Amino acid sequence: MYRAIFLDFGNTLVGFKPAFYEKLQIILKEHGYDVEIRKVFRAYVKAMAINNYAQPTDIKEFLYNLSIPPDEKLINSIMSSDIRDGEAFVYDEVIEFLETIRSANLKLILVSNSSPRTKKLLEELGLVKYFDNLVLSHEIGIVKPNPKIFAIAISKGGYPALHIGDIYEIDYIGARRSYLDAVLLDRYDFYPEIKEKVRDLREIIPTIMKNL
């Protein structure tokens, strides 16, 4: 019986135009590498998943995942570009989902590999009021998939709980290793080989209601 729902932030509640992976794709193309968007996303989040503490993503590892030589000019171009400054928007079904969960008397905990911008966006977009607690990596120095960040979320929200996020290596695997139920939210079909997933938060509501 769930006591809490844990939610990721980027690509789960809020999207960005352009997204970080779209910016990376443009930079790669400027340096002569035409890489499809799915591969860019998967290579970058794979590099992100190596981290257990709040530190920059290893750009060399990202390029290695794409079989691209770690050219200094390319690395500098990526490092000097703010790939996460896209305009934020709330996905269409998010408010309905959050209100449904609140009406079920479940705790809502945000569990995010965040930046200082995250909390500001939560306030500006009118989302912060839905959450009982925020577990933000830039404040605690620990990032998903480290089990410690999920342990903090459990201490605030309770157990058993369900975690929902968009990155398989970080959200799904990280949560499962922490003995949480997990759902992969794959809005853009970045994980075509994974069958057990959803593309809209509303698809998860029946499962949650069965576990009240």
N, C-alpha and C positions, 0 to 999 in steps of 0.2 A: 504494500500500500504506500504509494508515493507521499512523501511529506513536502517535497520541493521539486521545482523544475529549475535547472541550471541552463542558462542561455549564453551563447557566444554573441558577439556584437557585429563585426564586419561580415557582410554577405549573408548574415542570418537575420538580423533586425534591420540593418542599415546597409545600403549599397553606396557606391561612389562613382561619379562620372567625371573623368575617366577613372577606371579601377587601376590599382597598382600594377596588375599584370598587363593591362593594356598599355600603360606607360613603358613598362619594361619591353614589351614587344616592339614599340616604336624605337626605343633606344637601340635594341638589337638590330633592327632593320637599317638604322642609320649607319651602323658599323658593318653592314653587309650580310647579316644573318636573318633570313626569312623563316621565322619559327611560328607554327600555329599556336593560337592563344591557349589551348588546353595544355600543350607541352610547357609553355612558359609558366603557367600557374602551377602545374604539378612539380616542375623543377624547383621553383622558388619555395613552395611550402615544404618540400622534402628537405631543403636546406634549413628552413625555419625549425623543423621538427628535431633537429640535432640539439638545439638549445634547450637547456633546462632552467636557465637563469636569464634575466633581462639583459641582453646584449645584442649588438647588431647582427643581422643575418649575414652569414659568410657568403660574400658575392662570388668568391672563387668556387665554393661548393655549388652554388647555383649554376655557374657556367659549366662546371664539371658535369653536372647532371644533364646538361644539354649537349655534352661533347664539344663544347666551344673552348678554344684555348684562352687562358686567363690573361688576355692582352691588357696592359696597364692603362691604355687610353679608354678601353671599354669599361674597365672597372671604375676608373675615375668618373666617367660619364654617368654610370649608375649611382655611384656614391654621392655625386654632387646634385643629383636630381631628387626632388622631393616627390617620390612616387606615391605618397599617401596623402596628397593635398587635394584630391578630387572633391567635387561638390557632393555633399551627403544628401541622401534621400531615404525615407522610410518605405520599406516594401508594403505593397497594398494590403496584405492580410495581417500585418503585424499587430495593429491596434485591436482588431477583433480577437486575435489569438491571446494577447495579453489580458484583455478584459475577461475572456472565457476562463483563463487560468485563475485570475483573481477571484472570480465569482465562485470557483470551486474550492476556495479557502486553502489553496496551495501557496507556499512561499515561492517567490520568484527571486532568483539570485543571478546576477550577471557575472559571468566568468570570462574575462577577456584578456588576451595578450594586447594590452592597451598602450596608448600614448597619452600624454597630458591632454590631447585634444578630445579624447573619448568622453570624459565626464562633461566637458563643455557641450559636446554634441548631444549627449543624452538630455541635457537641460534645454538646449535650443530646440530640439525636435519633440519635446514634450513626452519623453519616454521615462525619465528618471522616477516619476511618481508611481510607476507600476512596480518598482523593485523594492524588496525588503532590504537587500544588501547588495553592494557592488564589490566584487573581488577583482581588482585591477592590477595587472602585472607590473605596471610602471610604479605603483605605490608599494608593492610588497617585494619586488625584486625577483619574483619567480614566475615562470611562464609555463603554459601548457606545452608539452604533455607531462610535465613534472607532476607526479602524484601529490606533491605538497600543496599545489594550488587547489586541487580538488578537495584535499583534506580540509583546507581553510573554508571552502564553500560548504562542505558538509557541516562543519562546526557552526556555521551561520544559518544554514537552511534545514538541516536535519537529514536523516537517512531512513529508508531508501529514497533515492532521488533519480531523476532522469536528466541527462545532459544532451543538449541539442546544439550542433554546430556544423560548419560547412567544410572543415578540413579533416579528411579521414585520418591522416597520420597524427594530427594534433588533438582534435576534438573527440573523434570516435575511439581511436586506440587509447588515447590518454585517459578517457573516462572509463573504458572497460578495464584497463589496468588498475584503476582505482575502485573497482568493484561497483561501478555505477552502471545502470542501464544507459544506453546511448542510441541516438538516432542521427544519421548523416543527412544533412539538408543539402542536396546537390541541385541548386537552382539552375545551373548552366551546363549540366551534364558533363562535368569535368571528370567524373568517375564512371564511365560507361560500363566497366567490367563489374561494378558492384551493383547487385540487384536489390538488396535490402536498404532502401533509402527513400526519401521523399523529396519533392520539389517545391512544396508549399507547406508552411507551418500548420495550416488547417488539417492537413492529412494526418497529423499526429494526435489531434484532439481525441478521436475515439479510443486510441490506445491509452492515453492518459486517464480518460474517464473510467475505463475498465479497471484501473489500478488505484482508485480512490479508497 
